[in-house]
Amino acid sequence: MDMTCHKCGYKDSYTAFAYLCKNGCPACGESDLRRCPKCGAQCVFSRAEALEGEEREMEGLVGRLMEIHAGSTPEEILEAKRIMARLSDMNNRWNLSRLRELLILKQKEFTSQR
């Protein structure tokens, strides 16, 4: 999940921003207070907002993956493999059985092509 510094605009994985403390409460929605590695500003990272963005990204990646088939160009097959790796990483957080099944099917499709 990416995070952007509100002060300098630096963008990276939220793990690149040093963890400072929890912010908020479970009832209202917890977030992390983190420090920007570039300018040192304190930034709020909201997991709920990040997950909403990740959900939209996953939908786009699945759509693109479905357009690529075993008979596609080598460049598209490579793109599909990158997409599958990204979706697999994302699904470690989401644990969606349908996405896991899709990734297994697409993996079989591309390996049986050889």
JOGI-V371357 format. One record per backbone hydrogen bond with DSSP energy under -0.5 kcal/mol. NH is the residue of the N-H (numbers start at 0). CO is the residue of the C=O. If there is no record, write none. Layout:
NH,CO / NH,CO
This chain:
2,11 / 4,9 / 8,4 / 11,2 / 13,0 / 15,12 / 16,13 / 17,15 / 17,34 / 19,32 / 20,32 / 22,30 / 28,24 / 30,22 / 31,44 / 32,20 / 33,31 / 33,42 / 34,17 / 35,40 / 39,35 / 42,33 / 42,40 / 44,31 / 44,42 / 45,43 / 46,29 / 46,44 / 49,45 / 50,46 / 51,47 / 52,48 / 53,49 / 54,50 / 55,51 / 56,52 / 57,53 / 58,54 / 59,55 / 60,56 / 61,57 / 62,58 / 63,59 / 64,60 / 65,61 / 66,62 / 66,63 / 67,63 / 67,64 / 71,68 / 76,72 / 77,73 / 78,74 / 79,75 / 80,76 / 81,77 / 82,78 / 83,79 / 84,80 / 85,81 / 86,82 / 87,83 / 88,84 / 89,85 / 90,86 / 91,87 / 91,88 / 92,88 / 92,89 / 93,89 / 94,90 / 96,94 / 99,95 / 100,96 / 101,97 / 102,98 / 103,99 / 104,100 / 105,101 / 106,102 / 107,103 / 108,104 / 109,105 / 110,106 / 111,107 / 113,110
